[in-house]
Amino acid sequence: MSTPLDKKSTNAQIKERFDNDVERFSNLETGQQAVIDAPLMLDLISDLAPKIVPGARTLLDIGCGAGNNTIKILRSRPGLDCDLLDLSDRMLERAAERVRAEESGEVRTFCGDLRELDLPAGHYDLIVAAAVLHHLRDDEDWLRAFQKIYDLLAPGGALFVSDIFFHDDPQVHAAMWARYGDYLRSLGGEEYRQKVFDYIEAEDSPRGMTFQIELLRRVGFAQVDVLHKNSCFGAYVAIKPKAD
Ligand SMILES: C[S@@+](CC[C@H](N)C(=O)[O-])C[C@H]1O[C@@H](n2cnc3c(N)ncnc32)[C@H](O)[C@@H]1O
């Protein structure tokens, strides 16, 4: 990845791409095709969320897309009040419609950038951020976003992240991304691999899982567990300490 951070896609460009891609994100069985192990990560998060926070009542889905993660979590823990957040109003519309068709509590939508939206502090028992944090840019951006997420969680609440990751060591990085290239080629040939790599280059700025775990600890998360890692995709959970 060689595009400087200030030359990456703007929010308006990101919103436009996702506005036109609602259908692809509305399939619960496949999740997103371009994400290795998307269905497994959906399963892991929805299985663990009610176990890690047994009394959970409130959920925030950051970059909810068409709502897949919220829907899966509601199926293992029905009745949650769900706040859905996304840059794309079309994604949000679809997510709200699909989530309301499940056994949910109150459903609210928040349209905008996760870094800018005003949300209730200490309110959420569960926060999920799937395939969205890779839109954060420099170190400061990541630190502020993690601090904000920590503040939004209730004591004992948990953040679940699944995403695409970079790696610290260049050899590890090259090997993992070559494997991802092979995966994309097996789905749609070289043209598909190039298309996905091109939009990642233009739009995304993923960071390492270890970088993220260090930041999470810095902002106060006491426990962080890696749930999954395969090639450049993975998932983790970070738990806010319970109040004394
Ligand atoms: C790759 S999709 C993932 C959707 C969903 N989480 C899933 O796993 O199916 C990323 C979503 O994040 C949204 N998004 C991107 N940048 C965002 C930002 N800064 N704030 C809020 N949402 C954002 C996009 O509009 C898009 O719907």
The ligand as a MOL file (V3000), in Angstrom:
LIG
                    3D

  0  0  0     0  0            999 V3000
M  V30 BEGIN CTAB
M  V30 COUNTS 27 29 0 0 0
M  V30 BEGIN ATOM
M  V30 1 C -17.3160 -3.1170 4.5090 0
M  V30 2 S -18.8330 -2.4710 5.0960 0 CHG=1
M  V30 3 C -19.1930 -3.5480 6.4430 0
M  V30 4 C -20.6470 -3.5750 6.8040 0
M  V30 5 C -21.0250 -4.4720 7.9980 0
M  V30 6 N -20.3490 -4.0890 9.2150 0
M  V30 7 C -20.7730 -5.9170 7.6920 0
M  V30 8 O -19.8270 -6.4850 8.2700 0
M  V30 9 O -21.5060 -6.4730 6.8670 0 CHG=-1
M  V30 10 C -18.3040 -0.9920 5.8870 0
M  V30 11 C -19.4300 -0.0520 6.2720 0
M  V30 12 O -18.8630 0.9900 7.0890 0
M  V30 13 C -19.3920 2.2280 6.6750 0
M  V30 14 N -18.3890 3.2570 7.0150 0
M  V30 15 C -17.2130 3.4970 6.4070 0
M  V30 16 N -16.5480 4.4900 7.0340 0
M  V30 17 C -17.3270 4.8770 8.0680 0
M  V30 18 C -17.1960 5.8790 9.0740 0
M  V30 19 N -16.1270 6.6620 9.1450 0
M  V30 20 N -18.2020 6.0120 9.9820 0
M  V30 21 C -19.3020 5.2270 9.9050 0
M  V30 22 N -19.4860 4.2660 8.9660 0
M  V30 23 C -18.5140 4.0890 8.0600 0
M  V30 24 C -19.6540 2.0800 5.1900 0
M  V30 25 O -20.6330 2.9820 4.7230 0
M  V30 26 C -20.0990 0.6100 5.0920 0
M  V30 27 O -21.4910 0.4530 5.1730 0
M  V30 END ATOM
M  V30 BEGIN BOND
M  V30 1 1 1 2
M  V30 2 1 2 3
M  V30 3 1 2 10
M  V30 4 1 3 4
M  V30 5 1 4 5
M  V30 6 1 5 6
M  V30 7 1 5 7
M  V30 8 2 7 8
M  V30 9 1 7 9
M  V30 10 1 10 11
M  V30 11 1 11 12
M  V30 12 1 11 26
M  V30 13 1 12 13
M  V30 14 1 13 14
M  V30 15 1 13 24
M  V30 16 1 14 15
M  V30 17 1 14 23
M  V30 18 2 15 16
M  V30 19 1 16 17
M  V30 20 1 17 18
M  V30 21 2 17 23
M  V30 22 1 18 19
M  V30 23 2 18 20
M  V30 24 1 20 21
M  V30 25 2 21 22
M  V30 26 1 22 23
M  V30 27 1 24 25
M  V30 28 1 24 26
M  V30 29 1 26 27
M  V30 END BOND
M  V30 END CTAB
M  END
